[in-house]
Amino acid sequence: MVNITNLLIKLALFKDFHTEEVQILSHYVSPQKYFEGQVLMQKGTPGNYLGILLSGEVNIIDNQTILKTNKKGELIGEMSLVKSEPRSADVVATQDGAIAIMTFDDIESLKQSHPDIAVKLIDVLTESVRKIAESQKQDTTEYVALLADPREETKLIDFVTKHKLFFGDRPVAATASFNELLERKTGISAPKKIHTQRLVGGEGAIGSLIVSGNILTLIYLRDSRSQTAQQINFEALSRFCDLNQVPFATNLTTAEAILYYLEG
């Protein structure tokens, strides 16, 4: 098969990527040939990978009805991967072609080694997820997401207490552990529990929520003195918010400004 970098760089999906970024990305995808009539994805199976069509065509079929035909440069299986849901339809090849496979683990590995490229990739791959979510009129709740490193939790609790009317009137998203502290100290509960260790993969993954348009703003007070593995996740999260135009506060002054804007 032709060099995978050359195949990917010609696709409109990666028009905003530098050649060096595509070269790095190519190490995290698996190119495979497929043949006419082959079932590439089966309804009901786990959505643990997505595909980028390098050539050929496939039909998206549900109950023997063709819902859509995807061609070169388009994605298949992205909604199931981002949401960690079973496949909702079959994907059947209508002609011979090639596909680049990327698994959830591939994305996580890329995030660890090159968080900036991982975030750009996720934003590109999930653009269609936004469109699908809009067309299906899924949950449109916009949460105020609250995160804090252990040493900063007290400051965030004090901030919520200071603005209790604001947070009491809006849906909050937080980790399960911080939610317990939040309830005990302020009486405010977070109806949406979020996971910060991964960007996509499940309804609670912070990146999945951002992609779906369910995060109004993110306040993350971090301990800048602590250089841990969390630094990688923070950098990826910061870039993801930038790409998706989500207001992101990392200190109390910025958080105050965001609240002032939202209340206005």
N, C-alpha and C positions, 0 to 999 in steps of 0.2 A: 504494500500500500504506500502511496505517496507520503512524504514526510508530514506528520500530523500538524506541525506548526504551520506549514504552507497551506494546509486545508482550512485550519481555523482562522488564520489571518485574513482570508478572502471573504469570510462571512460578515454580513452587516452587524451581527450580534457583537462583534469585537472591534467595531470601528473606532471606539474611544480608547482602545488598548495600544500601548507601545509594542513594537516587535519583541523587545526583551521580555515584556510581561506575558505575551502569548507563548514565547518559548518556555518560560517557567511553567505556565499553565498546562502546556502540552504534556508535561511529566505526570500530571494528575488525572489524565483521561485515558481511556482504553478504547482505541479504534477497533471496530469489528465490522465485517461484511455481513449483509443479510440478503435473503433471496425472496423472490416473489412468492407470496402466500405464507411466509413465515410470520408467526405470532411473536412480536417483540415484547409485548407486555400483555398480561392477562388480567381481566377484571377480577377483583377480589384478592389479588396477591399483594404482598407488602410493597409499599412505595419507598424503597430504600435506595433508589438510583433514578437518574434522569438521563435523557439522551439528547444529543445534538445531531441533527441530520446533516451528514456531510454530502450525501447524494441520494438520489432516489425519492420515492414517495411512500407515505403510509396513510392508511385510513384509521380514524378513530371510530370504533364501532360499539354500539350498545344495543343489545336485544335485536341484532341483525339490521340495525339502522345506522347508516353512515352519518356521524355527527359532523365530521370535518376531515379534510384531507390536508396533511402537513407535507411540506416540501423542503428542499435543501435550505439549510440555515435556520430552520425552525426547531422548536423544542418538543419533546414528548415526556410526560411523566413528572413535570416540574411541580404541579399542584400537590400531588401525592407525597413527593419528597419534602417539600416545605412544610406541609401540614402533618407529615407522618401518618397518612391515612392509606387504607387499601386502594388499589386502582379502581376507578369508577367506570372504566370501559376497557375494551380490548384494543390493542394497536397491532394492525396487520399490514404487512408490506404489500404494496400493489405492483412493485417492480424491484429488481435488484438494486442494491445501494450499499451505503456505508453509514455507520453511526459512531459517534464518540460517546462512550458511557462514562458517567461520573457518579460515584456513590456518595452517600452521606459522609462516610469515613474519608473519602478523597478531599471533600470540602473542608472537613475538620483538620486534616493534615496540612492542607494549603494555608488554612488560617493560622496554624502554629508557626509555619515557616515564613509566610509572606501575607500577613494580615491585610495589607493594603490591596493586594491583588484579589484576595478572597472576597473582600467586601465589594469590590468592583464587579467581580464575577456574579456574586449573589444578586446584586442589584440588577444586572443585565438579565440573568436567568429568571428572575421573578417578576419582571415587568408584566408578563402575561398572567401571572397569578393575581396581580392587582385588577386586571381587566376581567378575569374570571370571577373574582370576588364581587366586583361591581355588578356584573351581569346577573349573578345569582342572588344578589341582595343579601349577602351574608351579614353576620354581626357587624354593625357599624359603630359600636360603642368606642369612644375615644377615652383611653385611660391616661391618668397622670401616673407615670411610673416612678417609683421611689427605690433607690438603691444606695447603699452605703457600706464602706469597708468597716470592719468591727470598731476601730477607734473613732470613727465618725458617726456612728449610729446615734449617740446621744445628741449631737448637734442637729441631726436630721429630725429627731423626735421633737426637739425644742422648736425647730422651724415649723413643723406641722402644728404643734400646739399654738404657736404664735398666729398661724393662719388657719385656725380650726374651722372657721366658717367656710373658707374656700375649699378645703379638703373634705369637709363634711358634706359638701354639696356636689362633689364630683366623684366619679368612679376611680378608684385607686388600684394600681397594680404593684405588687411587691413580692419578694421571695417569701416562702412559707415562714422562715425563721424571723424575718423582719416584721412580718404581719403579726406574729404573736406579740412582739414587743410593742408594735403600734397599737394593737387593741388594748394591751395592758396599761400603757401610759397615756393614751389619748381617747380611747373608746371608739376610734375609727378603725374600720375593717377594710381590708383590700379584697374585693370580690374576685379579682384575677390574680392567680399565683403565677409568677414568672420564674424561668430558669435562666441563669446568666452564663452558664458554662458553654452553651452552644448558641449559634446564631439562628440556625434553622433546625427543623425537625420536631414537630409537635406544636400544639396550640399555645403552650406556655413559653416557647423559645422566644426570647426578646426580639430577635431578628424577624421571626415569622409575624409577630404582632406589628412590627414597624412596616413590613411589606404589605400587610393587609390593611394598613391605614388605621390601626387601632391604638396607636400611641399619640396622644396629643402633645405631650412633652415628657422629657426624661430628666430627672434630677438624680445625679449620682455623685455623692460626696465621697471622694476617695482619699486614702491616706498616702499622700505623695512621698512620704518618707519610707514607705514599704515597697521594696522592689521584689515582687513575687511573680508567680506564673499568671496572676490576675492582670498583670500589665499588658500581656498579649491580648486578652479579652477586652480590656479597656480600649486599647488602640483600635481594634477591629470595630468595637461598638461606636467609637467616636466617628470613624470614617463612615460607618453605615448611617448614622444620624445625618451627617453632612450630605450624603448622596440622596437621602430621602427627605431632606428639608424638615427634620424634626428638631425643634429647639432642645438644646442639650446643655444643662447646667452642671458644672463640676465644682462650684463653690456657692456660698450663700448669697453673695452679692448678685451673681448672675441669676440665681433662683428667684431672688426678690424681683429682679427686672422682668423675668418671664411671667411671674404671677401678676405683676402690675399690668403687663401687656394683655394677658388673658382676661383679667377682670375688666379691662377697659373696653 
